[in-house]
Amino acid sequence: MKMKTHKGAAKRFKVTGSGKVRRYKAYKSHILTKKSSKRKRNLRRPDLVTTTGDAKRIKRLIQA
């Protein structure tokens, strides 16, 4: 039987053209008044999943 896509993971991660896993940063949803503009601006940019084990596990979850 085919494995289903983990929809929670599919909404949070994308695989780049070169096969790396892109993620969005945490701490950007609420209590923003005490955070500096610079910090909030840096939280906007997506980041890559650096741990190879995590990236492998995420890829397995989001494969269609």
Backbone as JSON, one array per atom type, in Angstrom:
{
  "sequence": "MKMKTHKGAAKRFKVTGSGKVRRYKAYKSHILTKKSSKRKRNLRRPDLVTTTGDAKRIKRLIQA",
  "N": [[0.84, -1.19, 0.0], [0.46, 2.26, -0.77], [2.23, 4.95, 0.79], [0.76, 7.61, 2.6], [0.81, 11.18, 2.11], [2.03, 13.26, 4.67], [0.04, 15.61, 5.79], [0.31, 17.76, 7.58], [3.07, 18.15, 7.68], [3.52, 18.65, 4.98], [2.42, 21.16, 4.62], [4.19, 22.74, 5.98], [6.8, 22.41, 5.02], [8.95, 22.55, 2.12], [10.48, 21.08, -0.73], [13.47, 22.01, -2.24], [14.78, 22.8, -5.54], [17.28, 21.63, -5.7], [17.04, 19.61, -3.93], [17.15, 20.11, -1.21], [15.65, 20.78, 2.02], [13.26, 23.18, 2.7], [12.29, 25.41, 5.27], [10.06, 27.32, 7.39], [10.54, 29.95, 9.75], [10.12, 29.89, 13.34], [8.35, 31.64, 16.02], [7.04, 33.94, 15.06], [4.4, 34.57, 15.23], [2.84, 35.77, 17.37], [2.85, 38.12, 20.16], [4.51, 40.27, 19.27], [5.31, 42.82, 19.78], [7.4, 43.24, 21.6], [9.55, 42.3, 20.23], [12.31, 43.14, 18.17], [12.39, 45.14, 15.14], [14.32, 44.29, 13.35], [14.73, 41.66, 14.15], [12.2, 40.53, 13.64], [12.09, 40.91, 10.88], [14.14, 39.22, 10.03], [13.0, 36.8, 10.72], [11.13, 36.44, 8.77], [12.31, 35.4, 6.48], [12.75, 32.32, 4.74], [14.37, 29.28, 5.84], [16.86, 26.66, 5.73], [16.57, 23.16, 6.42], [18.93, 21.91, 8.47], [19.97, 19.61, 9.73], [20.81, 16.45, 8.61], [19.52, 14.02, 9.14], [17.0, 14.86, 10.03], [16.09, 16.15, 7.71], [15.91, 14.01, 5.95], [13.88, 12.51, 7.17], [11.74, 14.29, 7.0], [11.46, 14.52, 4.24], [10.56, 11.95, 3.67], [8.07, 12.05, 4.86], [6.73, 13.97, 3.31], [6.73, 13.05, 0.72], [4.91, 12.24, -2.19]],
  "CA": [[0.0, 0.0, 0.0], [1.22, 3.51, -0.85], [2.26, 5.78, 1.99], [0.09, 8.89, 2.38], [1.54, 12.39, 2.46], [1.7, 13.83, 5.98], [-0.44, 16.94, 5.4], [0.87, 18.76, 8.49], [4.44, 18.41, 7.23], [3.46, 19.19, 3.62], [2.11, 22.58, 4.72], [5.29, 23.45, 6.63], [8.08, 22.22, 4.35], [8.99, 22.38, 0.67], [11.79, 20.61, -1.19], [14.01, 22.9, -3.26], [15.18, 22.14, -6.78], [18.49, 20.82, -5.48], [16.73, 18.52, -3.01], [17.22, 20.51, 0.19], [14.33, 21.01, 2.6], [13.09, 24.56, 3.14], [11.34, 25.55, 6.38], [9.82, 28.68, 7.83], [11.0, 30.13, 11.12], [9.14, 29.99, 14.42], [8.33, 32.87, 16.84], [6.61, 35.07, 14.27], [2.94, 34.6, 15.2], [2.21, 36.68, 18.33], [3.75, 38.85, 21.08], [5.51, 40.83, 18.37], [5.67, 44.19, 20.17], [8.69, 43.26, 22.29], [10.61, 41.86, 19.32], [12.8, 44.24, 17.35], [12.06, 45.08, 13.71], [15.37, 43.49, 12.71], [14.46, 40.25, 14.47], [10.99, 40.12, 12.91], [12.45, 40.88, 9.46], [14.92, 38.0, 9.82], [12.11, 35.66, 10.86], [10.35, 36.31, 7.54], [13.02, 34.64, 5.45], [12.8, 30.87, 4.96], [15.67, 28.72, 6.18], [16.98, 25.27, 5.31], [16.73, 22.17, 7.49], [20.37, 21.63, 8.41], [20.27, 18.24, 10.16], [20.53, 15.53, 7.5], [18.54, 13.04, 9.6], [15.69, 15.52, 10.02], [15.72, 16.39, 6.31], [15.54, 12.71, 5.39], [12.6, 12.14, 7.77], [10.74, 15.21, 6.45], [11.26, 14.12, 2.84], [9.76, 10.73, 3.68], [6.71, 12.43, 5.22], [6.06, 14.78, 2.3], [6.73, 12.44, -0.61], [3.52, 11.97, -2.59]],
  "C": [[0.89, 1.26, 0.0], [1.14, 4.28, 0.45], [1.6, 7.13, 1.68], [1.0, 10.04, 2.78], [1.08, 12.87, 3.83], [1.33, 15.3, 5.74], [0.1, 18.04, 6.29], [2.28, 19.15, 8.06], [4.45, 19.06, 5.85], [3.19, 20.69, 3.63], [3.29, 23.39, 5.26], [6.6, 23.42, 5.87], [7.9, 22.12, 2.85], [10.4, 21.88, 0.33], [12.25, 21.51, -2.33], [14.4, 22.09, -4.5], [16.39, 21.25, -6.62], [18.27, 19.72, -4.45], [16.85, 18.85, -1.53], [15.81, 20.81, 0.7], [14.26, 22.42, 3.16], [12.03, 24.61, 4.24], [11.17, 27.02, 6.71], [10.14, 28.78, 9.31], [9.86, 30.3, 12.11], [9.23, 31.38, 15.07], [7.9, 34.11, 16.06], [5.09, 35.29, 14.33], [2.29, 35.58, 16.17], [3.25, 37.21, 19.3], [4.89, 39.49, 20.28], [6.0, 42.21, 18.82], [7.04, 44.25, 20.83], [9.86, 42.81, 21.41], [11.01, 43.02, 18.42], [12.42, 44.04, 15.89], [13.05, 44.2, 12.97], [15.11, 41.99, 12.93], [13.26, 39.73, 13.7], [11.26, 40.0, 11.41], [13.22, 39.61, 9.15], [14.07, 36.74, 9.94], [11.27, 35.41, 9.61], [10.99, 35.36, 6.54], [13.01, 33.15, 5.74], [14.24, 30.42, 5.21], [15.72, 27.29, 5.67], [17.08, 24.38, 6.54], [18.16, 21.68, 7.4], [20.72, 20.19, 8.79], [19.87, 17.25, 9.07], [19.5, 14.49, 7.88], [17.14, 13.6, 9.58], [15.2, 15.71, 8.59], [15.23, 15.1, 5.66], [14.15, 12.3, 5.87], [11.46, 13.01, 7.18], [10.42, 14.83, 5.0], [10.38, 12.89, 2.73], [8.3, 11.06, 3.98], [5.98, 13.14, 4.07], [6.11, 14.2, 0.89], [5.3, 12.01, -0.96], [3.32, 10.51, -2.99]]
}
